[in-house]
Amino acid sequence: MYASFEEKGKIFTDVITKHPVEVLIQTTIHLIRGQVHIRPQDRIKDEMNRGEDFVAVTKAHVMDSQGEKEIHYCNFMMVNRDQIIWIIPLEEQGETEKEK
């Protein structure tokens, strides 16, 4: 579980590498555009199925439910998974638009 111990008792743990994925998140009352950080070998679905109550979102633009007006911006926020209706990776949305 622990990577190493220092002689003074400090515990060092392994660093988990994650990369940011731009997403749109529709909640029950807001649309959020930001980044969800996932492990390199995982998908967004894997991150969402971790069983934690909240998902971390960075560079979050909180908008009204139609995405027309920005209500708030923050560098970091936690979103309750029970409030999420859908989540779309923006890179996949861009591919769909290009195909049309």
Secondary structure, DSSP 4 states (H G I P E B T S, - for coil): --SEE-TTS-EE-PPPP-EEEEEEEEESSEEEEEEEEE-TT--HHHHHTS--SEEEEEEEEEEETTS-SEEEEEEEEEEEGGGEEEEEEHHHHHHHHHH-
